């Protein structure tokens, strides 16, 4: 029984006990006899130890087949990790390709532009190039 069931049972018992004094004597006698009869019919619980026989393969995850529970559990952990690592590697490769493409575009713009050689010696121009990378 959960706590809601126990609370309901206590409330019912309390409500019945409140009006117990108002019941006629014949009714209380019949209820007392019914209680004695119910207690007599109740099974006696013997506290004897139970012996249970378990074969080796009956436990969860003990299978050795292709679709065994332990194999599926391991793959359930490993597969998302592999997908995550693959995604991170893909993102890293994409970012590297973007960086190389940006540097190639900058180099092509610098090489195709007609700048005097003195512009390459200017510290401000070098700072601009370093900032663009």
N, C-alpha and C positions, 0 to 999 in steps of 0.2 A: 504494500500500500504506500502511496506517496503521501506527502504532507496534507494535500487538499482533502484526500479521502479520510485521513485520520481526524482532521479538523471537523469535517462533516459528521463523522461518527460520534465525536465528543459532543457536538451541538445537539444531535438527536438524543443521545443518552441523557444529557442535561435537561432537555425539554420533557422527556418521558419521566425523569425523576422528580421534576417539579410538581406534576399532577398525580404522583403515585398515591398521595394521601387522600385524594378525592375519589379514587376507585373503590367500588364495593368490595367486600371481603371475599365474595365468591370469585370475582375476577382475579384478585391477587393470589388466591389459592390455586386457581387453574394455571396462572403464570408460573407459580413456584413449582408445580408438578411438571409443567412443560420444560422448565429449566433443568430439573433433576433428570428428566428423560433425555434431554439433549446432552447433558454431561455424561450420562451413562453410555450413550451411543458414540461419544467422541473416541477416536482411535488413540490408543496409548502409543506415544512415540518412544521407541527404544533407541538409546544412544549407542548403537553398535557400529563399529567401523565398517565402512563399505569397501569392498574389494572390487577394483575396476581393472580390467585387463585392456591394455592399449598396445596395439601393434605399432611397429616402428613407423610405418607410412601413414598412420592415422592422424598424426599431428599436422597442424597447418604449416605449410611451407616445407614439408619433408619430401615432396615429390622430386623426382630426378628427371622427369620428362621435359620435353621442349616447352610445354605450356605450364610448367609447375609454378606455384604461387611465388616462390622465392625468386625465380628468374624474372617473372613479370614485375615484382617489386623492385628488383635491382634496375631493370630497364626503365621503370617509372621514375627513378631518380636520375639515372644516367642520361636518358634521352633529352630531358629539358636542359641539362647542363651542357650537353654537346651542341644543342641548338643555340644556346646562349653564347658559347665560345665561338661557334661559326658565325653568328651575327656580329659579334665584336670584331672578329678578324675581317669580315666583309666591310664593316664601317671604317676600320683602320685603312684598308686598301683603297677604299673610295676617297677618303680624305687625302691620302698620299698622292693619288692620281690627280686630284683637284689642285694640290699644291704644286705638283710638277707642271701641270697645264698653265697655272698662273705664272710661274717662273718662266716658262717657255714663251708665253705671250709677252711678258715684260722684256725678255731678252730680244725677241723679234722686234718689238717696238723700238728698243734702244738701238739695235743694229740697223734697222731700216730708216731711222731718223737721221737727218743730216746735222749732226752736232759737231762742233769743233772739238778737237782733242783736249782743249783746255777745260771743257765742261766736265770731263771725266776726272780731272784733277781738283775740281771744286768740292770742298767739304760739304757744302749744302746739298749738292747734287748727290753725293754719296749717301748722305743722311736720308734723302728722299728715296733712293733706291733701297736702302736697308729698311726703311719704314714700309715700303710697298711689298716687301717679301713677307 
